[in-house]
Amino acid sequence: MFRSLAIKLTLAFVLVGLTGSILVTVIVQQRTRTAFSTFIMSQEQQVLARNLILYYQTYGSWAGVANEVATLQAYIPPQPGGFHNQSLEGSPFTLVATDRSIVYSDRTNEIGQKINKNELNGAITLQSNSQTIGWLVLTPVRRDFTPNTPEGNFLSTVNRATLLSALVAILLALALGGLLAFTMTRSLRDLTDATVEIAKGKFGKQVKVRSQDEIGELAVSFNQMSVDLEKATKARQQMTADIAHDLRSPLSVITGYAEALSDSKLPGTQEVYNILLQETKHLDHLVDALRLLTLADTGELPLNLQPTSPHALLERVAARHAIAADARHIELHIEAPEELPLVNVDVERMSQVLDNLILNAFRYTSEGGQVSLEAGSINGQVQIMVSDTGKGITPEDLPHIFDRFYRGDKSRQHNGESGLGLAIAKSIVEAHHARITVTSEPDQGAKFTISLDAYIPTTI
């Protein structure tokens, strides 16, 4: 019916104000009428008691009092404040003598009967010369105050004031509710407009944070989401361009050689076939790397986890790179105590991570330098570290070192590297529910740290 949230909120405030006003009006009217009736009855009771005492003092007994009830009630004078009882038949009452016998009652069948003490609770004690001469029990009745009487005019004035207050309250609820609804929905309107822009592909749209409440928190989250979407879109576009570039290079080589062979412009020598095979393997390696990243992103990367000694893992990896280290005149140093806690890892996958880190270290470490493989335990975790004494990583490149296709060293863009090695390493480490970090200073080498939870055997 109503599509605007502001209108719905305003109507809700008005409905609450209307409901509250109706309840207050009804309660005030009822309480006022009851209190006013009680006041009138109290005044009537006091005057009637005084007249009954005068009657007793005049006649010395209650004999014949039943015949004078109308006269006794007619003697009720105007009440304080100008209020008086126009229905002078008065409220029903019961007159009890000192022996607790009823000498008068509007229920004539009760005259002459005796009542117990409990029934005198709340009765007015009639006294003459400090002697109790009886009790007056006034029966409460609902009074209907007719218009054009002081009592009726008083209640009408109270009712009009109550209704006027209720009307003012409803109007205030309408005004304040509308203002509050507009204020609350202003940020939502901004968010709606920004969402439409994002749906059109215009990422990075920001909205103004107008409050610190839940809507303000929503605006902050939206702004962050918008920035993240913009970054993700740019990263995807860049990654697509990088993939196309990395695929184009080997494909161009293969296509060129294939066309030359097909046109008999190039003899099919072993060297040519080796080049074709090398470029094909490069393509295969790139496709495998992309597939591994996709599996890691979707949480479907298969892992053969088994308790493994960090010392044995590093010894195994170091043995594979010992010859390469000697050829480069780089010292490959290992420091991993055998008594370290076990770690639950896929040995092949974790070896792939360490292979990548070691090859990177070799690439940027000069002859005579050192690459260190270390392992240690701290706070229930096992840390495996690969460090080098190479040229390090610049502060500009450090935050992006694990980004896909990122090549901080411009010379790497033309040496056949895909820029996926460290991204793959990070994905494999995170698939183990572990963490990989890097610290580096220019010309002081780099240090990669893998933090793994220590393996705790399950008990049955």
C-alpha positions as CSV (number, residue, x, y, z in Angstrom):
1,M,0.0,0.0,0.0
2,F,2.7,2.5,1.1
3,R,6.1,1.9,-0.6
4,S,7.9,4.8,1.2
5,L,9.6,3.7,4.5
6,A,9.4,7.3,5.7
7,I,5.6,7.3,5.4
8,K,5.4,3.9,7.1
9,L,7.5,5.1,10.0
10,T,5.4,8.4,10.3
11,L,2.2,6.4,10.3
12,A,3.6,4.1,12.9
13,F,4.5,7.1,15.2
14,V,1.0,8.5,14.6
15,L,-0.6,5.2,15.4
16,V,1.4,4.9,18.6
17,G,0.5,8.4,19.6
18,L,-3.2,7.9,18.7
19,T,-3.3,4.6,20.7
20,G,-1.6,6.2,23.7
21,S,-3.8,9.3,23.6
22,I,-7.0,7.2,23.4
23,L,-5.8,5.1,26.4
24,V,-4.8,8.1,28.4
25,T,-8.1,9.9,27.6
26,V,-10.2,6.9,28.6
27,I,-8.3,6.3,31.8
28,V,-8.2,10.0,32.8
29,Q,-12.0,10.3,32.2
30,Q,-12.8,7.2,34.2
31,R,-10.4,8.1,37.0
32,T,-11.7,11.7,37.1
33,R,-15.4,10.6,37.2
34,T,-14.6,8.0,39.9
35,A,-12.6,10.5,42.0
36,F,-15.3,13.2,41.6
37,S,-18.0,10.7,42.6
38,T,-16.0,9.7,45.7
39,F,-15.5,13.4,46.6
40,I,-19.3,14.1,46.3
41,M,-20.2,11.0,48.3
42,S,-17.7,11.9,51.0
43,Q,-19.2,15.4,51.3
44,E,-22.7,13.9,51.3
45,Q,-21.7,11.4,53.9
46,Q,-20.3,14.0,56.3
47,V,-23.3,16.3,56.0
48,L,-25.8,13.4,56.4
49,A,-23.9,12.2,59.5
50,R,-24.2,15.7,61.0
51,N,-27.9,15.8,60.3
52,L,-28.4,12.3,61.8
53,I,-26.6,13.4,64.9
54,L,-28.8,16.5,65.2
55,Y,-31.9,14.3,64.8
56,Y,-30.7,12.0,67.6
57,Q,-29.9,15.0,69.8
58,T,-33.4,16.4,69.1
59,Y,-35.4,13.2,69.7
60,G,-33.1,11.2,71.9
61,S,-33.4,8.1,69.9
62,W,-33.6,6.7,66.3
63,A,-37.4,6.2,66.5
64,G,-39.1,7.6,63.4
65,V,-35.9,8.3,61.6
66,A,-37.1,6.2,58.6
67,N,-39.8,8.7,58.0
68,E,-37.4,11.6,58.0
69,V,-34.8,10.3,55.6
70,A,-35.9,12.5,52.7
71,T,-35.8,15.6,55.0
72,L,-32.4,14.7,56.4
73,Q,-30.9,14.3,52.9
74,A,-32.7,17.5,51.7
75,Y,-30.8,19.4,54.4
76,I,-27.5,18.6,52.5
77,P,-26.2,22.1,51.8
78,P,-24.2,23.2,48.7
79,Q,-20.8,21.6,48.5
80,P,-17.5,23.5,48.7
81,G,-16.5,25.0,45.3
82,G,-20.1,25.4,44.3
83,F,-20.8,21.8,43.7
84,H,-24.1,20.4,45.0
85,N,-26.2,17.3,44.7
86,Q,-29.2,17.9,42.5
87,S,-30.6,14.4,42.9
88,L,-31.5,14.9,46.5
89,E,-32.8,11.5,47.0
90,G,-29.2,10.9,48.0
91,S,-27.1,7.8,48.0
92,P,-28.5,4.7,49.6
93,F,-27.3,4.3,53.2
94,T,-27.7,2.1,56.2
95,L,-28.1,3.4,59.8
96,V,-27.0,1.1,62.6
97,A,-27.9,1.5,66.3
98,T,-25.4,0.9,69.1
99,D,-26.6,-2.6,69.5
100,R,-25.6,-3.2,65.8
101,S,-29.3,-3.5,64.8
102,I,-30.3,-1.8,61.5
103,V,-32.7,1.0,62.2
104,Y,-32.9,2.2,58.6
105,S,-31.8,0.8,55.2
106,D,-32.9,1.4,51.6
107,R,-33.4,-2.4,51.7
108,T,-36.4,-2.4,54.0
109,N,-36.2,-6.2,54.6
110,E,-32.9,-5.7,56.5
111,I,-34.4,-3.3,59.1
112,G,-34.3,-4.8,62.5
113,Q,-31.5,-7.3,61.6
114,K,-28.2,-7.2,63.4
115,I,-24.9,-7.0,61.6
116,N,-21.4,-8.2,62.7
117,K,-18.5,-6.0,63.5
118,N,-16.8,-6.8,60.2
119,E,-19.6,-5.2,58.3
120,L,-19.0,-1.9,60.1
121,N,-15.5,-1.5,58.6
122,G,-15.4,1.8,56.8
123,A,-18.6,3.1,58.5
124,I,-18.8,6.5,60.0
125,T,-19.2,6.5,63.8
126,L,-21.9,8.8,64.9
127,Q,-21.2,10.4,68.3
128,S,-23.0,12.8,70.6
129,N,-21.4,14.2,73.7
130,S,-18.5,11.8,73.2
131,Q,-20.9,8.8,73.2
132,T,-21.4,6.5,70.3
133,I,-25.0,6.7,69.1
134,G,-24.7,4.6,65.9
135,W,-23.0,4.0,62.6
136,L,-23.6,5.4,59.2
137,V,-22.8,3.1,56.2
138,L,-23.2,4.8,52.8
139,T,-23.5,2.5,49.8
140,P,-21.4,3.6,46.8
141,V,-23.4,4.1,43.6
142,R,-22.5,5.2,40.1
143,R,-23.5,8.8,39.6
144,D,-24.6,10.1,36.2
145,F,-23.8,13.8,36.2
146,T,-26.2,15.5,33.8
147,P,-25.3,18.4,31.5
148,N,-26.0,22.0,32.5
149,T,-25.1,21.3,36.1
150,P,-22.0,22.4,37.9
151,E,-20.9,18.8,38.2
152,G,-21.6,18.0,34.6
153,N,-19.9,21.2,33.4
154,F,-16.8,20.4,35.5
155,L,-16.5,16.9,34.0
156,S,-17.1,18.3,30.5
157,T,-14.3,20.8,31.0
158,V,-12.0,18.0,32.1
159,N,-13.0,15.9,29.1
160,R,-12.4,18.7,26.7
161,A,-9.0,19.5,28.2
162,T,-8.1,15.8,27.9
163,L,-9.2,15.5,24.3
164,L,-7.4,18.7,23.4
165,S,-4.2,17.3,25.0
166,A,-4.6,14.1,23.1
167,L,-5.1,16.0,19.8
168,V,-1.9,18.0,20.5
169,A,0.0,14.8,21.3
170,I,-1.2,13.2,18.0
171,L,-0.1,16.3,16.1
172,L,3.3,16.3,17.9
173,A,3.7,12.6,17.1
174,L,2.9,13.4,13.4
175,A,5.4,16.2,13.3
176,L,8.2,14.6,15.3
177,G,7.6,11.2,13.6
178,G,7.8,12.7,10.2
179,L,11.0,14.6,11.1
180,L,12.6,11.5,12.6
181,A,11.4,9.3,9.7
182,F,12.9,11.7,7.2
183,T,16.2,11.8,9.2
184,M,16.4,8.0,9.6
185,T,15.6,7.3,5.9
186,R,17.9,10.0,4.5
187,S,20.9,7.7,4.9
188,L,18.9,4.8,3.5
189,R,18.0,6.8,0.5
190,D,21.6,7.6,-0.1
191,L,22.4,3.9,0.3
192,T,19.7,3.0,-2.2
193,D,21.0,5.5,-4.8
194,A,24.5,4.2,-4.3
195,T,23.4,0.6,-4.6
196,V,21.7,1.4,-7.9
197,E,25.0,3.0,-9.1
198,I,26.9,-0.1,-8.1
199,A,24.3,-2.3,-9.9
200,K,25.2,-0.3,-13.0
201,G,28.8,-1.2,-12.6
202,K,30.0,2.1,-11.1
203,F,32.0,0.8,-8.2
204,G,33.7,2.9,-5.6
205,K,30.6,4.9,-4.8
206,Q,30.6,6.4,-1.3
207,V,27.8,7.6,0.9
208,K,28.0,10.1,3.8
209,V,28.0,8.6,7.3
210,R,25.4,10.7,9.1
211,S,25.2,8.9,12.5
212,Q,26.9,6.4,14.8
213,D,24.0,4.0,15.1
214,E,23.2,0.8,13.1
215,I,22.4,2.8,10.0
216,G,25.7,4.6,10.3
217,E,27.5,1.3,10.7
218,L,25.7,0.1,7.6
219,A,26.9,3.1,5.7
220,V,30.5,2.5,6.8
221,S,30.2,-1.2,5.8
222,F,28.7,-0.2,2.4
223,N,31.6,2.3,1.8
224,Q,34.1,-0.4,2.6
225,M,32.3,-2.9,0.4
226,S,32.2,-0.4,-2.5
227,V,35.9,0.2,-2.2
228,D,36.6,-3.6,-2.0
229,L,34.4,-4.1,-5.1
230,E,36.3,-1.5,-7.0
231,K,39.6,-3.0,-6.0
232,A,38.4,-6.5,-6.9
233,T,37.1,-5.4,-10.2
234,K,40.3,-3.7,-11.1
235,A,42.3,-6.7,-9.9
236,R,40.1,-9.0,-12.0
237,Q,40.5,-6.8,-15.0
238,Q,44.3,-6.6,-14.5
239,M,44.4,-10.4,-13.9
240,T,42.5,-11.0,-17.1
241,A,45.0,-8.8,-18.9
242,D,47.9,-10.5,-17.3
243,I,46.6,-14.0,-18.1
244,A,46.1,-12.9,-21.7
245,H,49.6,-11.5,-21.8
246,D,51.2,-14.7,-20.3
247,L,49.2,-16.9,-22.6
248,R,50.0,-14.8,-25.7
249,S,53.8,-15.0,-25.3
250,P,54.2,-18.8,-25.5
251,L,51.3,-19.1,-28.0
252,S,52.9,-16.5,-30.2
253,V,56.1,-18.5,-30.2
254,I,54.4,-21.8,-30.8
255,T,52.2,-20.3,-33.6
256,G,55.3,-18.7,-35.3
257,Y,57.3,-21.9,-35.3
258,A,54.3,-23.9,-36.4
259,E,53.6,-21.6,-39.3
260,A,57.3,-21.7,-40.3
261,L,57.4,-25.5,-40.1
262,S,54.1,-25.7,-42.1
263,D,55.4,-23.4,-44.8
264,S,58.8,-25.3,-44.9
265,K,60.5,-22.0,-44.1
266,L,62.2,-23.7,-41.1
267,P,63.7,-27.2,-40.9
268,G,62.3,-29.4,-38.2
269,T,65.4,-29.6,-36.1
270,Q,65.7,-30.9,-32.6
271,E,66.3,-27.4,-31.4
272,V,63.0,-26.2,-32.8
273,Y,61.1,-29.1,-31.3
274,N,62.7,-28.4,-27.9
275,I,61.6,-24.7,-28.1
276,L,58.0,-25.8,-28.9
277,L,58.1,-28.3,-26.0
278,Q,59.4,-25.7,-23.6
279,E,56.7,-23.2,-24.5
280,T,54.1,-26.0,-24.3
281,K,55.3,-26.9,-20.8
282,H,55.2,-23.2,-19.9
283,L,51.5,-23.1,-20.9
284,D,50.8,-26.3,-19.0
285,H,52.5,-24.8,-15.9
286,L,50.4,-21.6,-16.1
287,V,47.2,-23.5,-16.5
288,D,48.0,-25.8,-13.6
289,A,48.8,-22.7,-11.5
290,L,45.5,-21.1,-12.3
291,R,43.7,-24.3,-11.6
292,L,45.4,-24.6,-8.2
293,L,44.4,-21.1,-7.3
294,T,40.8,-21.7,-8.3
295,L,40.6,-24.9,-6.2
296,A,42.1,-23.0,-3.2
297,D,39.7,-20.1,-3.6
298,T,36.7,-22.5,-3.6
299,G,38.1,-24.5,-0.7
300,E,38.4,-27.6,-2.8
301,L,42.1,-28.0,-2.9
302,P,42.8,-31.6,-1.9
303,L,45.2,-32.0,1.0
304,N,46.8,-35.2,2.2
305,L,47.4,-34.1,5.8
306,Q,49.7,-36.1,8.0
307,P,51.8,-35.3,11.1
308,T,55.2,-34.2,9.9
309,S,58.5,-33.3,11.6
310,P,59.5,-29.7,10.6
311,H,63.1,-30.8,10.8
312,A,62.5,-33.6,8.4
313,L,60.5,-31.4,6.1
314,L,63.2,-28.8,5.8
315,E,66.0,-31.4,5.4
316,R,64.0,-32.9,2.5
317,V,63.5,-29.6,0.7
318,A,67.1,-28.5,1.3
319,A,68.4,-31.7,-0.2
320,R,66.5,-30.9,-3.5
321,H,68.1,-27.5,-3.7
322,A,71.7,-28.3,-2.5
323,I,73.1,-28.6,-6.0
324,A,71.5,-25.4,-7.2
325,A,72.8,-23.6,-4.2
326,D,76.4,-24.8,-4.9
327,A,76.1,-23.8,-8.6
328,R,75.1,-20.3,-7.6
329,H,77.8,-20.2,-4.9
330,I,75.1,-19.6,-2.2
331,E,75.3,-21.1,1.3
332,L,72.1,-23.0,2.1
333,H,71.8,-23.0,5.9
334,I,69.4,-25.2,8.0
335,E,68.5,-24.7,11.6
336,A,65.6,-26.8,12.8
337,P,65.8,-28.7,16.1
338,E,64.6,-32.3,15.8
339,E,62.5,-32.1,19.1
340,L,60.1,-29.5,17.6
341,P,56.4,-30.4,17.8
342,L,54.9,-32.1,14.7
343,V,52.8,-30.2,12.2
344,N,49.8,-31.6,10.3
345,V,50.5,-30.8,6.7
346,D,50.4,-32.1,3.2
347,V,54.1,-32.7,2.6
348,E,54.0,-32.3,-1.1
349,R,52.0,-29.1,-1.0
350,M,54.1,-27.6,1.7
351,S,57.2,-28.6,-0.1
352,Q,55.9,-26.8,-3.1
353,V,55.5,-23.6,-1.0
354,L,59.1,-23.9,0.3
355,D,60.4,-24.7,-3.2
356,N,58.9,-21.5,-4.4
357,L,60.3,-19.4,-1.5
358,I,63.8,-20.9,-1.9
359,L,63.9,-20.3,-5.6
360,N,62.8,-16.7,-5.1
361,A,65.6,-16.4,-2.5
362,F,68.2,-17.8,-4.9
363,R,67.0,-15.5,-7.6
364,Y,67.6,-12.3,-5.6
365,T,70.7,-13.4,-3.6
366,S,74.1,-12.7,-5.0
367,E,77.1,-15.1,-5.1
368,G,78.6,-15.5,-1.6
369,G,75.2,-14.8,0.0
370,Q,73.2,-17.1,2.3
371,V,69.7,-18.6,2.2
372,S,68.5,-19.9,5.6
373,L,65.8,-22.5,6.4
374,E,64.8,-22.3,10.1
375,A,62.1,-23.7,12.3
376,G,61.1,-22.8,15.8
377,S,58.2,-23.0,18.3
378,I,56.4,-20.2,20.0
379,N,53.0,-19.9,21.8
380,G,51.8,-23.4,20.7
381,Q,52.7,-22.7,17.0
382,V,55.5,-23.9,14.8
383,Q,57.2,-21.2,12.6
384,I,59.0,-22.2,9.5
385,M,61.2,-19.4,8.1
386,V,62.9,-18.8,4.8
387,S,65.3,-15.9,4.7
388,D,68.0,-14.6,2.4
389,T,70.7,-11.9,2.3
390,G,69.6,-10.6,-1.1
391,K,68.6,-7.2,-2.2
392,G,65.3,-7.3,-0.3
393,I,61.8,-5.9,-1.2
394,T,61.0,-2.3,-1.6
395,P,58.4,-0.7,0.8
396,E,56.2,0.0,-2.3
397,D,56.2,-3.7,-3.4
398,L,55.9,-5.3,0.1
399,P,52.1,-4.9,0.5
400,H,51.5,-6.5,-2.9
401,I,54.0,-9.3,-2.7
402,F,51.3,-12.0,-2.5
403,D,49.1,-10.4,-5.2
404,R,48.4,-12.5,-8.3
405,F,50.5,-11.6,-11.3
406,Y,52.3,-8.9,-9.3
407,R,55.8,-8.4,-10.4
408,G,57.6,-5.8,-8.3
409,D,60.9,-6.3,-10.1
410,K,60.2,-4.9,-13.6
411,S,62.9,-7.2,-15.1
412,R,60.8,-10.1,-14.1
413,Q,58.0,-9.1,-16.5
414,H,60.1,-10.3,-19.5
415,N,61.8,-13.4,-18.1
416,G,59.0,-15.9,-18.4
417,E,57.7,-15.7,-14.8
418,S,54.0,-15.7,-14.3
419,G,53.9,-13.8,-11.1
420,L,51.7,-16.5,-9.5
421,G,54.4,-18.2,-7.3
422,L,53.9,-16.3,-4.1
423,A,50.1,-16.2,-4.6
424,I,50.0,-20.0,-4.9
425,A,52.2,-20.3,-1.8
426,K,49.8,-18.1,0.2
427,S,46.8,-20.1,-1.0
428,I,48.4,-23.4,-0.1
429,V,49.4,-22.1,3.4
430,E,45.9,-20.7,4.0
431,A,44.4,-24.0,2.9
432,H,46.3,-25.5,5.9
433,H,44.5,-22.9,8.1
434,A,48.0,-21.3,8.6
435,R,49.5,-17.9,7.9
436,I,52.4,-16.6,5.8
437,T,54.0,-13.2,6.4
438,V,57.0,-11.4,5.0
439,T,59.4,-8.8,6.4
440,S,62.1,-7.0,4.4
441,E,64.3,-4.0,4.2
442,P,65.9,-2.9,1.0
443,D,69.4,-4.3,0.5
444,Q,69.0,-6.4,3.7
445,G,67.2,-9.4,2.4
446,A,63.7,-10.8,3.0
447,K,62.2,-13.2,5.5
448,F,59.1,-15.3,4.9
449,T,57.5,-16.9,7.9
450,I,54.9,-19.7,7.9
451,S,53.0,-20.0,11.2
452,L,51.4,-23.5,11.7
453,D,49.5,-24.9,14.7
454,A,51.4,-27.6,16.5
455,Y,49.9,-31.0,15.9
456,I,47.9,-32.4,18.9
457,P,47.1,-36.1,18.7
458,T,43.5,-36.9,19.2
459,T,42.7,-39.3,22.1
460,I,39.9,-41.9,21.9
